[in-house]
Each structure stands twice: as C-alpha cells, then as structure tokens.
Amino acid sequence: MRAVRIAALHLVLLFIVALPARALDVEVSDFKLANGMEVVVIPNHRAPVVTHMVWYRVGSADEVSGKSGLAHFLEHLMFKGTSKHPPGEFDRLIDINGGEGNAFTTRDYTAYFQRIASDRLGLMMELEADRMQNLVLTDENVLPELDVVREERRERTDNDPSALLSEQIDAAMYTAHPYGKPVIGWMSEVAKLTKDDAIAFYRAHYTPANAILVVAGDATPEQVKILAEKYYGVLKNTFTPGPRLRTLEPEPIASRRVTLVDARAASPVIQRSYLAPSYGTSTDHEAIALDLLADILGNGTQSRLYKRLVVEQKLAAYVGAWYTGDQLDSGTFGVYGAPNSGIDVGKVEAAIDVILADVLKNGITQIELDRVRNQAIAEQIYTLDDQATLARMAGVALATGLTVRSIFDRDAEIAKVTLDDIRQAAAKFIVLKRSVTGILLPEPQPRN
C-alpha cells in the first residue's frame, strides 16, 4: 500500500481514470459501470495470468442481531450453484481451465476470487455475474452446509485456545459495536440459521451497486471494460444500497481483563488490544504512526520488545506487536508475548508495560523510525510484483471507505510521519482504559 503515488491523467468513457504509479511503470484504472458497480484494473503483463475478484460491501458487522455468522454462511452457499451452472460446476470449470479460486468473509466485506489464465477472464466474469443474482438455495443444499460451518467453527476456534482468547478479547473490547461478535458466528446462533435467513441476506446485500470488481494482471482497462459491461453491466440492481448503519462504540472508560484457563494451552500467553482508529477513521497521520510504532515495538529481532524481553532479559519465548487498520469503523493496536518455561506470565506483562511506558514518556528514536519507514516502503515496492496482493489491497480500500488513490499514495504519507506524530498517537491511544488484556493459562496439573 505504500509504494506508488497516482496522479489522474485522463477521463474516458464511463469515467475511466488512468492513474500512473510513481515507483514503477504501473497504471491503475478505476471506473463505474452504469449500474453502479465499481471496477478497478491493475495491469501487470509479466505473465499471462489474471486475478479476478468480486467484493461485496457486507460483512459480519452488517448482520442483524441474533444472526451472527450469516455473512460467512452465505459465502459458503454462493458455491451451491444456479439454474445455469448447477452445484459443483463453478469449481469444476475453474479447475479444468487451470485456475484456482476461493472466498473469504471479514467484518466489513465478503470477497470471491480466482487466479487463472488471462484468456479465461470472460469465463470468470460470466460465472460470478450469474451467481450474483441467480443463486439457487434449497433445504437440500443449505442444511448440510450448516453442518460444514459448525465443524469449521469447532476446528478453527473451539479447538484452539489462542483463537478462543482472541474471540473473548474482541467480545470484551466492543461493548456496543458489532465488531464484538466473531465473523464465523457464535455457535448458539449459527446452529439456528436457516435457508430463509440466507436468502434474505443475499437479496439485501448482493447487487451490482454494492459490489466491486478488481482485475489485476495481464489485462488492459479497455479489455476489462468490454467484458465487465458484457457480463456485469447488464445486471439490474435489485435494491439501492444505503448507508451502513452500525452502533458506534462509545469511548472506553475502563480497562478490561479476560482470563482463559484451558488444558489444551501449551504455555501461558499475554495479549492486549487497544481500541484505535482505522485508516479510514484516523485524522492526520495517526493510522500510519500506529502502524510504524507497531513495527518498532514488535516486528522482528531489532524491535524493542524482542531485544529487551527475549535477548536481554530472557523473560519471553516470543513477543510482538501489531496494528490493524483495514476496517471500516475502527482498528486495534496490540502487544503480545509468551513467557519462557518457569517464568510467570505476569512478569512478561510487567516488562511489556515498562517498554510501553518508556515510549509514552520518551518517544522513539529517529534511527528506529527511519529503519521501519524504509522497510515499509520497500515492502510496498515488492508488493507491486504480486498481482493477487495488489488486487486485495484495492478491494479492501474500496470496501472500507478509502479510495484507490489512498493506497497508492501511502509511501508519500509514510515519508511525512515524524517522531512527534508517533508520540502523539501513542499518547492518545496506548491508554489502559482503551484496552482489553487477555491471559491464557494452561490448566494446573493436579499434585500427586
């Protein structure tokens, strides 16, 4: 997201805007079809392959109360076929044409993607356009998939103590906003989802004006425009998307703690999340400052947490920090660590707090900022060689209220971040009352 800056060159039919990238000779086009479907084209002709993605501006945070997991459930059901392409044919056609595809659901969007030879792009559009409006759901194909989703939840969450801890931290973090529920849903609610729930959700959110098409790879804007108009442009909107109304999370007034004791846990873990802005909701350089600060604190062997807790003090087996800013309404800043054998997890937490307090009091150094800044810009330049990642970056931006321009301007914004920007962001958001601290503990072994 940080490597290139785009400047508008010309406006052509249907508002196609060709935007040349600064760092490499890459052009990005962003335009809309007459029915409101947004289209982004990121050409890369190094191999005769394209990544084709369709994004819907709907995720788990858009579910109605009591129906958690519905967005993810519908993602599964989108592969159940239409009258034109019966169950199994979608995947079969991708497979016999040498492609691969899948889908994913998050709090804010649901995306479907294929990577395939560029001369098969029209086929991918035909398949996706068909299931955008012609999905056939029956009890016979819905109810068995509900069992698949329940098993997925058991495998990925219920049987993983770390995942359970993260789920409980999120539930404690968001007292009002729907980000507090898991994307896969609460088992008690997932078990009650029905065919009618899925059909209603499909009809309420899947329409061209609520969708984004991203094509990255061996294709030109002109080629994509012709195909997109042929397959997507003929679709009629079944509804007019309105604003995404969600309950605002109130400003935190008290820190919270969650302790999970689980016999399956291999070792204790400390994880703390702070409520923070996202890239779309931050002001000035707050989001980028938090992103860089997370790298300074916890990314790699040169980070403060690693050098102090792992190398010097030998308290932790591993430590780290993160910033998640690619959500529509808010983000999180976090730290984590696991003690070495025989070390109390409380000592790791206390040592992390000492380092955070030092950052709040004394800030970070110019050497640290320059190091992570250079790494961040280099990573974005490398990203330009990965068409799938570029497609995902563009889709995430547009699905979370940003623009294509914003992701390709990111390197210029990184260059502007100062030590004072990071100090102010840390002072504003790394505040205990904004946090949830989670502790994972193995179940004590009985004494003989």
C-alpha positions in Angstrom: 0.0 0.0 0.0 2.9 2.4 0.4 4.9 2.1 -2.8 3.3 4.2 -5.5 1.6 7.6 -5.9 -1.1 8.0 -8.5 -1.9 11.2 -10.5 -5.0 11.4 -12.7 -4.2 11.6 -16.4 -7.4 11.5 -18.4 -11.1 10.7 -18.2 -12.6 8.4 -20.8 -15.9 6.7 -21.4 -17.8 5.7 -18.2 -15.3 7.8 -16.1 -12.3 5.5 -16.6 -9.5 7.3 -14.8 -6.0 6.1 -15.8 -3.6 6.6 -13.0 0.2 6.1 -13.5 2.1 4.8 -10.5 5.2 6.8 -9.3 7.6 4.0 -8.2 7.1 1.6 -11.2 5.5 2.0 -14.6 2.1 0.7 -13.5 -1.2 2.1 -14.4 -4.3 1.7 -12.3 -7.8 2.4 -13.7 -10.9 2.9 -11.5 -14.3 3.4 -13.1 -18.0 2.6 -12.6 -20.5 0.7 -14.8 -23.9 2.3 -15.5 -25.5 0.1 -12.7 -23.0 1.4 -10.1 -20.6 -1.5 -9.9 -17.1 -0.2 -9.3 -14.3 -1.6 -11.4 -10.5 -1.4 -10.7 -7.9 -2.6 -13.2 -4.2 -3.1 -12.2 -2.3 -4.2 -15.3 0.8 -6.4 -15.0 1.8 -8.2 -18.2 4.7 -10.2 -16.8 2.8 -13.4 -17.1 -0.4 -14.3 -18.9 -2.4 -14.6 -15.7 -5.1 -12.5 -14.0 -6.5 -12.3 -10.5 -10.3 -11.7 -10.7 -12.0 -10.6 -7.5 -15.6 -9.6 -6.7 -16.1 -7.8 -3.4 -19.4 -7.1 -1.6 -19.7 -4.3 0.9 -21.1 -6.5 3.5 -19.6 -8.5 6.4 -20.4 -9.9 9.8 -20.8 -6.4 11.2 -23.8 -5.9 8.9 -25.8 -8.9 10.2 -28.9 -8.4 12.2 -28.9 -9.2 15.9 -29.2 -12.9 16.6 -27.9 -14.0 13.2 -24.2 -14.0 13.8 -22.2 -16.0 11.2 -24.8 -15.3 8.4 -22.4 -13.4 6.1 -19.9 -16.2 6.3 -22.6 -18.9 5.9 -23.8 -17.2 2.7 -20.2 -17.2 1.4 -20.3 -21.0 1.6 -23.7 -21.1 0.0 -22.5 -19.0 -3.0 -20.9 -22.1 -4.3 -24.2 -24.1 -4.4 -25.0 -23.2 -8.0 -27.6 -21.6 -10.2 -30.0 -23.0 -12.7 -27.4 -22.3 -15.5 -24.5 -23.7 -13.5 -25.6 -26.4 -11.2 -23.8 -27.3 -7.9 -20.2 -28.2 -8.4 -19.8 -26.7 -11.9 -18.3 -23.4 -10.7 -15.3 -25.1 -9.2 -15.1 -27.7 -12.0 -14.9 -25.1 -14.7 -12.1 -23.2 -12.8 -10.3 -26.5 -12.2 -10.4 -27.7 -15.8 -9.2 -24.3 -17.0 -6.2 -24.5 -14.8 -7.3 -21.9 -12.3 -7.8 -21.7 -8.6 -10.3 -19.8 -6.5 -11.8 -19.3 -3.1 -13.6 -16.7 -1.0 -13.4 -15.1 2.4 -15.5 -13.1 4.8 -14.5 -10.4 7.3 -16.3 -7.9 9.5 -16.7 -5.4 6.6 -16.7 -7.3 3.3 -17.0 -10.6 1.5 -14.8 -11.4 -1.4 -14.7 -14.1 -4.1 -11.6 -14.6 -6.2 -10.0 -16.6 -9.0 -6.5 -16.7 -10.4 -6.5 -18.0 -13.9 -5.0 -17.6 -17.4 -5.9 -14.2 -18.8 -7.8 -15.6 -21.8 -10.3 -17.1 -19.3 -11.2 -13.8 -17.7 -14.5 -13.6 -19.5 -15.5 -17.1 -18.2 -14.8 -15.9 -14.6 -17.0 -12.8 -15.1 -19.8 -14.9 -16.5 -19.7 -17.3 -13.6 -19.6 -14.6 -10.9 -22.3 -12.4 -12.6 -24.5 -15.4 -12.8 -24.3 -16.2 -9.1 -24.6 -12.6 -8.1 -28.3 -12.7 -8.9 -29.3 -16.3 -9.7 -28.2 -18.4 -6.7 -30.5 -21.3 -6.1 -30.8 -22.3 -2.4 -32.9 -25.2 -1.1 -33.1 -27.1 2.1 -31.2 -29.9 0.5 -28.1 -27.8 -0.2 -28.4 -25.4 2.7 -28.8 -27.6 5.7 -25.7 -29.8 5.0 -23.6 -26.7 4.6 -24.7 -25.6 8.0 -23.0 -28.7 9.4 -19.8 -27.7 7.5 -19.8 -24.3 9.0 -20.3 -25.6 12.5 -17.4 -28.0 12.0 -15.3 -25.2 10.8 -16.0 -23.2 13.9 -15.1 -26.2 16.1 -11.9 -26.8 14.2 -10.7 -23.2 13.9 -12.0 -21.7 17.1 -13.4 -24.0 19.7 -10.4 -26.4 19.5 -7.8 -23.6 19.5 -7.2 -21.9 22.9 -5.5 -18.9 21.3 -8.4 -18.3 18.9 -10.8 -18.6 21.8 -8.8 -16.0 23.8 -8.8 -13.6 20.8 -12.6 -14.1 20.4 -13.1 -13.3 24.1 -10.9 -10.2 23.9 -12.9 -8.9 20.9 -16.2 -9.6 22.8 -14.9 -7.5 25.8 -13.4 -4.8 23.6 -16.6 -3.9 21.8 -19.4 -3.2 24.2 -21.8 -1.8 21.6 -20.3 -2.1 18.1 -20.9 -5.4 16.2 -17.2 -6.0 15.8 -17.5 -7.7 19.1 -19.1 -10.8 17.5 -16.9 -13.4 15.7 -17.1 -13.5 11.9 -17.8 -17.2 11.9 -20.6 -16.5 14.5 -21.5 -17.8 17.9 -22.3 -21.5 17.8 -25.6 -21.0 19.5 -26.7 -18.6 16.7 -25.1 -20.4 13.8 -27.0 -23.6 14.7 -30.3 -21.8 14.2 -29.5 -20.2 10.8 -32.0 -21.2 8.0 -32.4 -21.1 4.3 -34.7 -18.2 4.6 -32.1 -16.3 6.6 -29.5 -16.9 3.8 -31.9 -15.9 1.0 -32.9 -12.7 2.8 -29.3 -11.7 3.4 -28.4 -12.5 -0.2 -31.2 -10.3 -1.5 -30.4 -7.5 0.9 -26.7 -7.2 0.0 -25.7 -8.9 -3.3 -26.3 -6.5 -6.1 -24.0 -4.7 -8.6 -24.2 -1.3 -6.9 -23.0 -2.9 -3.7 -20.1 -4.7 -5.4 -16.6 -4.0 -6.5 -14.7 -5.8 -9.4 -11.0 -5.9 -9.2 -8.9 -7.3 -12.0 -5.1 -7.4 -11.6 -2.6 -8.9 -14.1 -2.5 -9.5 -17.8 -5.4 -7.3 -18.9 -5.9 -3.8 -20.1 -8.6 -1.4 -18.9 -10.2 -1.4 -22.3 -10.4 -5.3 -22.3 -11.8 -5.4 -18.8 -14.3 -2.6 -19.6 -15.7 -4.6 -22.6 -16.0 -7.8 -20.6 -17.4 -6.1 -17.5 -20.1 -4.3 -19.4 -21.0 -7.6 -21.2 -21.4 -9.7 -18.0 -21.9 -7.3 -15.1 -23.2 -4.2 -16.8 -26.4 -6.0 -18.0 -27.4 -6.8 -14.4 -30.2 -4.8 -12.8 -29.9 -3.7 -9.2 -32.4 -5.5 -7.0 -32.1 -2.7 -4.4 -30.4 0.6 -3.8 -27.6 0.2 -1.2 -27.9 2.7 1.7 -25.5 3.8 4.4 -24.0 1.1 6.5 -25.6 2.0 9.8 -23.8 0.5 12.8 -23.9 1.3 16.5 -21.0 3.4 17.4 -18.6 2.1 20.0 -18.6 4.6 22.9 -15.3 6.0 24.2 -13.8 3.4 26.6 -13.9 4.4 30.3 -12.4 1.3 31.9 -9.8 -1.3 31.1 -10.9 -4.9 31.0 -9.2 -8.2 31.6 -10.1 -11.7 30.4 -8.5 -14.9 31.8 -8.9 -18.2 29.9 -7.8 -21.4 31.6 -7.6 -24.3 29.1 -5.9 -27.7 29.5 -5.0 -27.6 25.8 -2.9 -24.5 26.1 0.8 -25.3 25.6 2.0 -22.3 27.6 0.7 -19.0 29.1 0.2 -16.1 26.8 -0.4 -12.4 27.4 -2.3 -10.5 24.7 -3.5 -6.9 25.0 -5.6 -4.9 22.4 -6.2 -1.2 22.4 -9.1 0.4 20.6 -7.7 2.6 17.9 -8.7 4.3 14.7 -8.6 2.6 11.3 -7.0 4.2 8.2 -10.5 5.4 7.2 -11.3 7.0 10.6 -8.0 8.3 11.7 -7.0 12.0 11.5 -3.7 13.5 10.4 -1.1 10.6 10.4 -2.5 8.6 13.3 -3.0 5.3 11.5 0.4 5.4 9.8 2.1 6.4 13.0 0.5 3.4 14.9 1.5 1.1 12.0 5.1 2.2 12.2 5.1 2.1 16.0 3.9 -1.5 16.0 6.9 -2.4 13.8 9.3 -0.5 16.1 7.9 -2.3 19.2 7.4 -5.8 17.9 8.3 -6.6 14.3 11.5 -8.7 14.1 14.7 -9.2 16.0 15.5 -5.5 16.0 12.3 -4.5 17.7 12.2 -3.1 21.2 10.2 -5.9 22.7 12.3 -8.7 21.2 15.6 -7.1 22.2 14.5 -6.4 25.8 12.3 -9.4 26.7 13.8 -12.2 24.6 17.5 -11.3 24.2 18.4 -9.2 27.2 16.1 -10.2 30.0 15.3 -13.7 28.7 11.8 -13.5 30.0 9.9 -14.4 26.9 9.9 -17.1 24.3 8.3 -14.7 21.8 6.8 -11.2 21.8 5.3 -8.9 19.2 3.1 -6.0 18.4 0.5 -5.3 15.7 -1.7 -2.6 14.3 -4.9 -3.5 12.3 -6.2 -0.5 10.4 -8.0 -2.0 7.4 -11.5 -2.0 8.9 -14.4 0.4 8.2 -15.2 1.7 11.7 -12.1 1.3 13.9 -8.9 -0.6 14.3 -6.8 -2.1 17.1 -3.2 -1.7 18.3 -1.9 -4.7 20.3 1.0 -6.4 22.0 1.6 -10.0 23.0 4.1 -12.4 24.5 4.7 -15.8 26.0 7.0 -16.4 28.9 9.9 -18.8 28.9 9.5 -22.0 30.9 9.4 -21.3 34.6 8.7 -17.6 34.1 5.4 -16.2 35.4 3.3 -14.6 32.6 2.8 -11.6 34.9 6.5 -10.8 34.6 6.2 -10.6 30.8 3.2 -8.3 31.1 5.0 -6.1 33.5 8.1 -5.9 31.2 5.9 -5.0 28.3 4.3 -2.3 30.3 7.7 -0.8 31.2 8.6 -0.6 27.5 5.2 1.0 26.6 5.6 3.5 29.5 9.1 4.4 28.1 7.6 5.1 24.7 4.9 7.3 26.2 7.5 9.2 28.2 10.5 9.4 25.9 9.1 8.5 22.5 11.1 6.6 19.9 14.4 7.5 18.1 14.9 8.8 14.6 17.0 5.7 13.9 14.1 3.5 14.8 11.7 5.5 12.7 14.0 5.5 9.7 14.5 1.8 9.9 10.9 0.8 9.9 10.0 3.5 7.4 12.5 2.1 4.9 11.3 -1.4 5.5 7.7 -0.4 5.0 8.3 1.4 1.7 10.5 -1.5 0.4 7.7 -4.0 1.2 5.3 -2.0 -0.8 7.6 -1.9 -3.8 8.0 -5.7 -3.6 4.2 -5.9 -3.4 3.9 -4.5 -6.9 5.2 -7.8 -8.2 2.3 -9.7 -6.6 -0.9 -9.2 -8.5 -3.1 -11.0 -6.0 -1.9 -8.8 -3.2 -2.5 -5.7 -5.3 -6.0 -6.8 -6.1 -6.7 -7.4 -2.4 -5.3 -4.0 -1.4 -7.5 -2.2 -3.8 -10.6 -4.2 -2.8 -10.0 -3.7 0.9 -9.6 0.0 0.4 -12.8 0.5 -1.6 -14.8 -1.8 0.8 -13.7 0.2 3.8 -14.4 3.7 2.7 -11.0 4.5 1.2 -10.0 5.2 -2.4 -7.7 3.5 -4.8 -5.6 6.7 -4.8 -5.1 6.4 -1.0 -3.4 3.1 -1.1 -1.0 4.1 -3.8 -0.2 7.4 -2.1 0.7 5.6 1.1 4.5 5.8 0.6 4.3 9.6 0.4 2.3 9.7 3.6 4.8 7.4 5.4 7.6 9.8 4.4 5.8 12.6 6.2 5.5 10.9 9.6 7.5 12.5 12.3 8.7 11.5 15.8 6.1 13.8 17.2 3.3 12.2 15.2 4.2 8.8 16.7 4.5 10.3 20.2 1.0 11.9 19.9 -0.6 8.8 18.5 0.9 6.7 21.3 -0.2 9.1 24.0 -3.8 9.2 22.5 -4.4 5.5 22.0 -2.0 3.5 24.1 -4.0 4.2 27.2 -5.0 1.5 29.6 -8.7 2.4 29.7 -8.9 1.8 26.0 -7.5 -1.8 26.4 -8.5 -5.4 27.0 -5.8 -7.6 28.4 -6.2 -11.3 27.8 -4.4 -14.0 29.7 -4.3 -17.6 28.5 -3.2 -20.1 31.2 -2.8 -23.9 31.0 -5.0 -25.8 33.4 -3.0 -26.5 36.6 -1.8 -30.1 36.9 -3.1 -31.9 40.0 -0.4 -32.7 42.6 0.2 -36.3 43.4 
